[in-house]
Amino acid sequence: MKYNFWIAAFIIFGYFSSTAQHKNSTDFVPKGYVIFDKSFGDLNKDGQEDCILIIKGTNKDNIVINRFDEKVDRNRRGIIILFKTQESYQLVTMNYNCFFSENEDGGVYFPPELLVKVERGNLIIHYAHGRYGFWRYTFRYQDANFKLIGYDESSGGIVISKELSINFLTKKKLIRENTNENAVGGDEVFKETWSKIAINELILLSEIKDFEEFRIPY
């Protein structure tokens, strides 16, 4: 009986959490967090401007002195996605601590810059890393979840040495390697290699504990 009670409680709690609605997007920010960034775009193709909140923790224990004797805020960041209804917002998914802080130690270079945006109805999580290139994740809303459908990365800044692109819907991977050792940028000559990947289920945005430790299955 106790076992059935907790199952029922979990289902009820999950239902109300996933269908919570508020007029203001700020009402979805949990205690102990603040809004770090906010962006908009239609993510479910209903013509409404949905809202993406990037939130950041406020734990004072994570404000530390870095190797340059500067006080920096190392609280992690997270994401909340809200669908716009007629006069309110509805919670779709959240992942409160999946991104590192903007003040991470980049070693000999600055840390990757996190950019979150909407492109062609898809959610794009993009890490820009200057001369080291970039990597980005493409999520699509389907089956009531945001699922990872694509991954892209590029090595190099002005001169690209290698590119990788994975389509999790078609289960295909493309590797492009620059064969022009004298390239100065824009004149790369790429060798393309296609292969198949083995993946049974698409990964959910809510399941990724932290992106810096997340490894793409390919």
C-alpha positions as a Markdown table, in Angstrom:
| # | Residue | x | y | z |
|---|---|---|---|---|
| 1 | Met | 0.0 | 0.0 | 0.0 |
| 2 | Lys | 2.8 | 2.4 | 0.9 |
| 3 | Tyr | 4.6 | 1.6 | -2.4 |
| 4 | Asn | 1.4 | 2.4 | -4.4 |
| 5 | Phe | 1.0 | 5.6 | -2.5 |
| 6 | Trp | 4.4 | 7.0 | -3.4 |
| 7 | Ile | 3.9 | 6.0 | -7.1 |
| 8 | Ala | 0.7 | 7.9 | -7.1 |
| 9 | Ala | 2.3 | 10.9 | -5.4 |
| 10 | Phe | 5.1 | 10.9 | -7.9 |
| 11 | Ile | 2.7 | 10.9 | -10.8 |
| 12 | Ile | 0.6 | 13.7 | -9.4 |
| 13 | Phe | 3.6 | 15.8 | -8.5 |
| 14 | Gly | 5.2 | 15.3 | -12.0 |
| 15 | Tyr | 1.9 | 16.2 | -13.7 |
| 16 | Phe | 1.5 | 19.5 | -11.8 |
| 17 | Ser | 5.2 | 20.4 | -12.2 |
| 18 | Ser | 5.2 | 19.9 | -15.9 |
| 19 | Thr | 1.9 | 21.8 | -16.4 |
| 20 | Ala | 2.6 | 24.7 | -14.1 |
| 21 | Gln | 1.6 | 28.1 | -15.5 |
| 22 | His | 2.4 | 31.7 | -14.6 |
| 23 | Lys | 1.8 | 35.0 | -16.3 |
| 24 | Asn | 5.4 | 36.1 | -15.8 |
| 25 | Ser | 8.4 | 34.1 | -16.8 |
| 26 | Thr | 10.3 | 35.2 | -13.7 |
| 27 | Asp | 7.8 | 33.2 | -11.5 |
| 28 | Phe | 9.4 | 30.0 | -12.7 |
| 29 | Val | 12.9 | 30.8 | -11.3 |
| 30 | Pro | 13.5 | 28.5 | -8.3 |
| 31 | Lys | 14.7 | 29.8 | -4.9 |
| 32 | Gly | 18.5 | 30.2 | -4.8 |
| 33 | Tyr | 18.7 | 31.2 | -8.5 |
| 34 | Val | 18.6 | 34.3 | -10.5 |
| 35 | Ile | 18.1 | 35.0 | -14.2 |
| 36 | Phe | 21.4 | 35.1 | -16.1 |
| 37 | Asp | 20.0 | 35.5 | -19.6 |
| 38 | Lys | 16.7 | 35.3 | -21.4 |
| 39 | Ser | 15.8 | 34.6 | -25.0 |
| 40 | Phe | 12.7 | 34.0 | -27.1 |
| 41 | Gly | 11.6 | 31.9 | -30.1 |
| 42 | Asp | 8.9 | 29.6 | -31.4 |
| 43 | Leu | 9.9 | 26.1 | -30.2 |
| 44 | Asn | 6.7 | 24.2 | -30.8 |
| 45 | Lys | 5.6 | 25.9 | -34.1 |
| 46 | Asp | 2.4 | 27.4 | -32.8 |
| 47 | Gly | 3.3 | 31.0 | -33.7 |
| 48 | Gln | 3.9 | 32.0 | -30.1 |
| 49 | Glu | 7.2 | 33.4 | -28.8 |
| 50 | Asp | 8.4 | 30.8 | -26.2 |
| 51 | Cys | 10.8 | 31.8 | -23.5 |
| 52 | Ile | 14.2 | 30.3 | -22.6 |
| 53 | Leu | 15.6 | 31.2 | -19.2 |
| 54 | Ile | 19.3 | 30.7 | -18.3 |
| 55 | Ile | 19.5 | 30.7 | -14.6 |
| 56 | Lys | 22.4 | 30.9 | -12.2 |
| 57 | Gly | 22.9 | 29.7 | -8.6 |
| 58 | Thr | 23.5 | 32.2 | -5.8 |
| 59 | Asn | 25.4 | 30.0 | -3.3 |
| 60 | Lys | 27.9 | 32.2 | -1.6 |
| 61 | Asp | 30.2 | 29.2 | -1.0 |
| 62 | Asn | 30.8 | 29.2 | -4.8 |
| 63 | Ile | 32.2 | 32.7 | -4.9 |
| 64 | Val | 36.0 | 32.0 | -4.8 |
| 65 | Ile | 39.4 | 33.6 | -5.4 |
| 66 | Asn | 40.9 | 32.5 | -8.7 |
| 67 | Arg | 44.6 | 32.2 | -9.6 |
| 68 | Phe | 44.7 | 35.9 | -10.5 |
| 69 | Asp | 43.6 | 36.8 | -6.9 |
| 70 | Glu | 40.2 | 37.9 | -8.3 |
| 71 | Lys | 36.9 | 37.2 | -6.7 |
| 72 | Val | 34.8 | 35.2 | -9.1 |
| 73 | Asp | 31.3 | 33.6 | -9.0 |
| 74 | Arg | 31.6 | 29.9 | -9.9 |
| 75 | Asn | 28.0 | 29.1 | -9.4 |
| 76 | Arg | 26.7 | 26.8 | -12.1 |
| 77 | Arg | 24.0 | 27.8 | -14.6 |
| 78 | Gly | 20.9 | 26.0 | -15.8 |
| 79 | Ile | 18.0 | 26.2 | -18.3 |
| 80 | Ile | 14.2 | 26.5 | -18.0 |
| 81 | Ile | 12.0 | 26.3 | -21.1 |
| 82 | Leu | 8.6 | 27.8 | -21.1 |
| 83 | Phe | 5.9 | 27.6 | -23.8 |
| 84 | Lys | 3.9 | 30.7 | -24.4 |
| 85 | Thr | 0.1 | 30.3 | -24.2 |
| 86 | Gln | -2.4 | 33.1 | -24.8 |
| 87 | Glu | -1.7 | 35.0 | -21.6 |
| 88 | Ser | 0.8 | 33.0 | -19.6 |
| 89 | Tyr | 3.7 | 30.7 | -19.8 |
| 90 | Gln | 3.8 | 26.9 | -19.2 |
| 91 | Leu | 6.7 | 25.0 | -17.9 |
| 92 | Val | 8.0 | 22.4 | -20.4 |
| 93 | Thr | 11.4 | 21.3 | -19.0 |
| 94 | Met | 14.2 | 22.4 | -16.8 |
| 95 | Asn | 17.8 | 21.4 | -15.9 |
| 96 | Tyr | 19.0 | 23.7 | -13.1 |
| 97 | Asn | 22.8 | 23.0 | -13.1 |
| 98 | Cys | 23.8 | 21.6 | -16.5 |
| 99 | Phe | 26.1 | 24.5 | -17.5 |
| 100 | Phe | 29.4 | 25.6 | -15.9 |
| 101 | Ser | 29.7 | 29.2 | -14.7 |
| 102 | Glu | 30.9 | 32.0 | -17.0 |
| 103 | Asn | 33.9 | 32.4 | -14.7 |
| 104 | Glu | 35.6 | 29.0 | -15.2 |
| 105 | Asp | 39.4 | 28.8 | -15.5 |
| 106 | Gly | 40.2 | 28.6 | -19.2 |
| 107 | Gly | 43.9 | 27.8 | -18.6 |
| 108 | Val | 46.0 | 29.5 | -21.2 |
| 109 | Tyr | 42.9 | 30.7 | -23.0 |
| 110 | Phe | 39.5 | 32.0 | -22.0 |
| 111 | Pro | 36.7 | 29.5 | -21.2 |
| 112 | Pro | 34.2 | 28.6 | -23.8 |
| 113 | Glu | 31.3 | 31.1 | -24.2 |
| 114 | Leu | 27.8 | 29.7 | -23.8 |
| 115 | Leu | 25.2 | 30.8 | -26.4 |
| 116 | Val | 21.6 | 29.6 | -26.3 |
| 117 | Lys | 19.2 | 30.5 | -29.2 |
| 118 | Val | 16.4 | 29.3 | -31.4 |
| 119 | Glu | 17.1 | 28.4 | -35.1 |
| 120 | Arg | 14.3 | 27.1 | -37.4 |
| 121 | Gly | 12.3 | 26.0 | -34.4 |
| 122 | Asn | 15.1 | 24.1 | -32.8 |
| 123 | Leu | 16.9 | 24.9 | -29.5 |
| 124 | Ile | 20.6 | 25.5 | -30.1 |
| 125 | Ile | 23.2 | 25.2 | -27.3 |
| 126 | His | 26.4 | 26.6 | -28.7 |
| 127 | Tyr | 29.9 | 26.8 | -27.1 |
| 128 | Ala | 32.2 | 29.2 | -28.8 |
| 129 | His | 35.9 | 28.8 | -28.1 |
| 130 | Gly | 37.7 | 31.3 | -30.3 |
| 131 | Arg | 40.8 | 29.8 | -32.1 |
| 132 | Tyr | 39.9 | 26.4 | -30.7 |
| 133 | Gly | 36.7 | 26.3 | -32.6 |
| 134 | Phe | 33.2 | 25.5 | -31.3 |
| 135 | Trp | 30.7 | 22.7 | -30.5 |
| 136 | Arg | 26.9 | 22.9 | -30.5 |
| 137 | Tyr | 23.9 | 20.7 | -29.6 |
| 138 | Thr | 20.6 | 20.8 | -31.5 |
| 139 | Phe | 17.5 | 19.9 | -29.6 |
| 140 | Arg | 14.0 | 19.5 | -31.0 |
| 141 | Tyr | 10.7 | 19.4 | -29.2 |
| 142 | Gln | 9.0 | 16.1 | -29.9 |
| 143 | Asp | 7.0 | 13.6 | -27.9 |
| 144 | Ala | 6.6 | 16.2 | -25.1 |
| 145 | Asn | 10.4 | 16.4 | -24.6 |
| 146 | Phe | 13.4 | 18.3 | -25.9 |
| 147 | Lys | 15.5 | 15.6 | -27.6 |
| 148 | Leu | 19.0 | 15.8 | -28.9 |
| 149 | Ile | 18.8 | 15.4 | -32.7 |
| 150 | Gly | 22.2 | 16.9 | -33.8 |
| 151 | Tyr | 25.7 | 17.6 | -32.8 |
| 152 | Asp | 28.4 | 19.7 | -34.6 |
| 153 | Glu | 31.9 | 20.6 | -33.7 |
| 154 | Ser | 34.7 | 22.4 | -35.5 |
| 155 | Ser | 38.4 | 22.4 | -34.6 |
| 156 | Gly | 40.4 | 25.5 | -35.3 |
| 157 | Gly | 39.6 | 29.2 | -35.7 |
| 158 | Ile | 40.6 | 31.0 | -38.9 |
| 159 | Val | 41.9 | 27.8 | -40.4 |
| 160 | Ile | 39.6 | 24.8 | -39.8 |
| 161 | Ser | 41.5 | 21.5 | -39.3 |
| 162 | Lys | 38.5 | 19.2 | -38.7 |
| 163 | Glu | 34.7 | 19.2 | -38.6 |
| 164 | Leu | 32.3 | 16.7 | -37.2 |
| 165 | Ser | 28.5 | 16.6 | -37.7 |
| 166 | Ile | 26.1 | 14.0 | -36.3 |
| 167 | Asn | 22.5 | 13.6 | -37.2 |
| 168 | Phe | 20.8 | 11.4 | -34.6 |
| 169 | Leu | 17.6 | 11.1 | -36.6 |
| 170 | Thr | 19.3 | 9.6 | -39.6 |
| 171 | Lys | 22.0 | 7.9 | -37.5 |
| 172 | Lys | 24.7 | 9.3 | -39.7 |
| 173 | Lys | 28.1 | 10.9 | -38.9 |
| 174 | Leu | 30.2 | 13.1 | -41.2 |
| 175 | Ile | 33.9 | 13.9 | -40.5 |
| 176 | Arg | 35.6 | 16.5 | -42.7 |
| 177 | Glu | 39.4 | 16.8 | -42.4 |
| 178 | Asn | 41.4 | 19.6 | -44.0 |
| 179 | Thr | 44.1 | 18.2 | -46.3 |
| 180 | Asn | 45.6 | 21.6 | -47.3 |
| 181 | Glu | 48.5 | 22.0 | -44.9 |
| 182 | Asn | 49.2 | 25.5 | -46.3 |
| 183 | Ala | 45.6 | 26.8 | -45.8 |
| 184 | Val | 45.3 | 30.3 | -44.5 |
| 185 | Gly | 41.5 | 30.3 | -44.0 |
| 186 | Gly | 38.8 | 29.8 | -46.5 |
| 187 | Asp | 41.0 | 27.7 | -48.8 |
| 188 | Glu | 40.8 | 24.5 | -46.8 |
| 189 | Val | 40.4 | 21.3 | -48.8 |
| 190 | Phe | 38.3 | 18.7 | -47.0 |
| 191 | Lys | 38.3 | 15.0 | -47.1 |
| 192 | Glu | 34.8 | 13.7 | -46.2 |
| 193 | Thr | 34.1 | 10.4 | -44.4 |
| 194 | Trp | 30.6 | 9.2 | -43.7 |
| 195 | Ser | 29.6 | 6.5 | -41.3 |
| 196 | Lys | 26.7 | 5.2 | -39.3 |
| 197 | Ile | 26.2 | 5.5 | -35.6 |
| 198 | Ala | 24.4 | 3.1 | -33.2 |
| 199 | Ile | 21.9 | 4.7 | -31.0 |
| 200 | Asn | 18.5 | 3.4 | -29.8 |
| 201 | Glu | 16.9 | 6.4 | -28.1 |
| 202 | Leu | 17.4 | 10.1 | -28.4 |
| 203 | Ile | 18.9 | 11.8 | -25.4 |
| 204 | Leu | 16.7 | 14.3 | -23.4 |
| 205 | Leu | 17.9 | 17.7 | -22.4 |
| 206 | Ser | 16.6 | 17.1 | -18.9 |
| 207 | Glu | 18.8 | 14.0 | -18.6 |
| 208 | Ile | 22.2 | 15.7 | -19.2 |
| 209 | Lys | 23.8 | 16.3 | -15.8 |
| 210 | Asp | 26.4 | 18.6 | -17.0 |
| 211 | Phe | 27.5 | 19.5 | -20.5 |
| 212 | Glu | 31.2 | 19.7 | -19.8 |
| 213 | Glu | 31.3 | 16.0 | -18.8 |
| 214 | Phe | 28.7 | 14.9 | -21.4 |
| 215 | Arg | 30.1 | 12.7 | -24.1 |
| 216 | Ile | 28.3 | 12.3 | -27.4 |
| 217 | Pro | 27.6 | 8.6 | -28.2 |
| 218 | Tyr | 29.2 | 8.0 | -31.6 |
